[in-house]
Amino acid sequence: MAHTRFCLRYKVDCEVHDVDFWTRNIAMTVERLNELNNVNRQVNRDIMPQPNLGGLATEEWIVSLRAGECHDYAITKRHELLARGWPSRALLLSEVVVPSGEHHLVLVVVMKDPDTAEVVNLVLDNLNYNLRPVGLTPYRWLRMESPDNPRFWSTVSVPSRSHPATLAD
């Protein structure tokens, strides 16, 4: 429900941007990795952690807050990258479960390694200042935004350390 309210407030963030992404994948270059690192670290510094004591009924997803929860970090990172020209299909919000059992929202960035031509899914996370491949996170993956339409979510196959998470069919 919070994501639906978010899409009503931030309509542009929930639209498909740059529809030809799949034919010209985002190459994983040093410049792109630096940009992702900068955005991840800057947003992690700019937003102070603050729990929502009102529960799910009062949860709101708001871009660029001074204090907020994991979803505020994730949508702010996505919003910032969209503003820098990244295609929406490469920036997928994803719900995970951390080892303690708490649900958590991260941003997954889909890129292509120019050396191997393999798809690489990197996680931007407020619990870690470093970018990590999906398979190297300690999370249980639940669902992810659809690359075809950010308003829809799909279940995610469980990744291993050698295989990235993918949307289930």
Helices and strands as residue ranges (DSSP letters): H 2-9, G 11-14, G 21-23, H 30-46, E 48-49, G 56-58, E 67-68, H 70-83, G 88-90, E 91-97, E 103-112, E 119-125, E 128-133, G 134-136, E 140-145, E 153-155
